[in-house]
């Protein structure tokens, strides 16, 4: 079954900036060094936007991993992978705070998530996947979502062959494909701290490489 698309990604999108000199980036089937399809350590995209205003303004951060996969394929969870969200609020491309995310299974084989360091949260947030975990002023969701990335693969290939731009807004190679989404909503004031801007990037690391 196809999961709901993150429509709000189209709203008030903030630039999610990687640090200067970064050697790797998110990918969607980019050869030749991409991770295997569905690999939980493969970060496909990151998104950030804000909503609300004034004291009620909120920051939403999204890290998509492991996709794209067809409907019916399980989400990408791996207990040996650690995700880190880096937040720079001083403009020097050095993280001023970091959020750590990891997954694990209980004895029944059910997956859960642990999030530590999330701005506005007191202590770790722990709970099952595919549920919105709301603790105080913060929210966390992890689970399958329709891949919001748009790309006209047919138009890309036709452009390469003919030399004429052949892209169409009606062809989306990733339509109906799912990714595992890590979604966080926090108070903007907590995310900013004493800073006045936010840059955001994400990394993944697997035990043993």
N, C-alpha and C positions, 0 to 999 in steps of 0.2 A: 504494500500500500504506500502511495506517495504521501510524504509528510508535508505539513504546511510550510509554504515559503516564508522567509523572514521579510515580510513586506516593509517593515519599518526600517530596513536597511537603506531604503531609498530616501529616508527623511533625515535632514540635517546632518549629513555625513561629514565627519571630521577627518582631516588628513591623518592617517596613521603612519607616522614617520619612523623609518628604521634609522639606527645610528649611522653616522658617517663612516664610510669604509667597510660596511657590512659586506661579507662575501657571499651570503646566501639569501634567498628570498622565497616567498611563498610560490607554489607552483600548481598548475593544473595539467598533469601529464607532460611536463616539460622534459624532454630528453636532453642529454643522456644520463644525467645523474639523479633523476627523481627516485624517490623511494618506491617500493613495490605498491601496486594498487591496493588501497585499503589499509596500508601501513599506518598504525596509530601515531607514529612519530612524525608523519608527513603533515606539515602545516600547509593547507591549501590557500587560506586567506585570513586576514584579520580586518575587523571593522570597528569603528568607534563613532558614536554620535551622542548628542545631548538632547534632553527634552525638559520641558518646564522652564521656569524662569525664577530669578531671584533666589531666595533661600530654599525654594523647592526644586531647584534645578538638579537634574540627575544625569549621570554619565553611564552609558551602556557600552560595554566592551564585548566583542565576539571573536573567538578564535575557532576556526573551522579546521578539522583534521581528518585524515584518513579517507578522503573521497577523491573523485566522485564514485559512488557505488549505486547499483541499480536498486529500485524498490524491492523490499523483501530481504535484502542483505543486512546482516546485523551491524550494529554500531561498532566503531573501532575503539575498543578499550584494551589497555595493556598495563598490567601492574608494574612492569619494569620501565615505563616511560614517565618522566617528570616534565610537566609543562611549566614554563615560567613566563609570566606577563611582566614586562618591564615598564615602569612609568617614570618619565623624566618631566619634572615640573619647573626646572630652572633653565632649560634651553641649552644645556651643555652636552647633550647626547650621552649622558651618564645616568643610569637609573637611580632615582631618589627613593623608590620603593619597589618591591617585587611581590608578585602574587604567585603562589605555588599550587599546582593542581596535580593530583594523582588519583588513580583508580585502583580498586581492589575488589575481590569477591568474598562473600561470606561462605559458611559451610554448605549453604543451599545452592551455591553457584550464582547468587544474585549480585549484580554489580552495584557498587557504591562509589561515591566521590568524596574526596577531602580537599578543601580549599583553605589555605592559610595565607595570612598577610593581606587580605582584601580590605581596602580602605573603608572605614566605617564599621567594620566587624570587630567584635571583641572575641578573640580566640578563633579556633578552627571552625569551619562549617562542614558538617559531615551529614550525608544522607544518601538516599537511593538516586540512581540516574532516572531520567525521563520524568522527573517531578520538579516543580519549582520549589526550591528551598528558600524560605523567607525567614531571616533571622534579624530582628531589629529593623534597621534601615536599609539592609542590603538584600538582594535576591540573587540566586544562582540557579541556572538550569543547564543540564548536560544531557544530550541525547540526539537522535537523528532529526535533521531538518533538510528541507529541499535546498539544494545548492543554489545560492543567490547569484553566483558568478555567471555572467552572460558571455557567450562566445559563438560566433558563426563560423564553424569549422569549414563548412562547404564554401562559404564566401572567401575564407582565407586561402583555401587551396585554389579556387578559381582565380583569385587575384595573383597568386604566384605563377600560375600557368599562362595567364593572358596579359599580365602587366596592367590590367585595368581594375579599378576598385569594384568589387562585386559583393560587398557586404549587404546583408539584409537584417532589419530589426525583427523580422518574423521568424528567423531561424536561430534556435538556441540549442547548441550541442549538449548543454548541461541540463536542459529541461527534464524534470522527472528524476534526476540523479540526486542522491542524498549524500550529505556529509555529516560527520559527528560534530555538533556545535557545543562549544563551551561559552555560555552566555552569563554575563555579570552586570548587575545594575547597582550603582552605589551613589550616595550623595556627592554632588560635584564638589562641595566644600571639603569633604573628607579626602577626595582624590587629589585636589589641588594642594592641600596643606597650606604652606606659606608661599607657594608659587602662584603664577598668573597665567600659565599655559600648560598644555599637556602634550607630550609625545608618547607614543605607545608602540611597542614591538613585542614579539613573542618568540620564544625558543623552545625546543624540545630536546630531551636527552634520554638515551636508553642505557640502562645498566649493561655494561659489557660492550657498548658501542652500537 
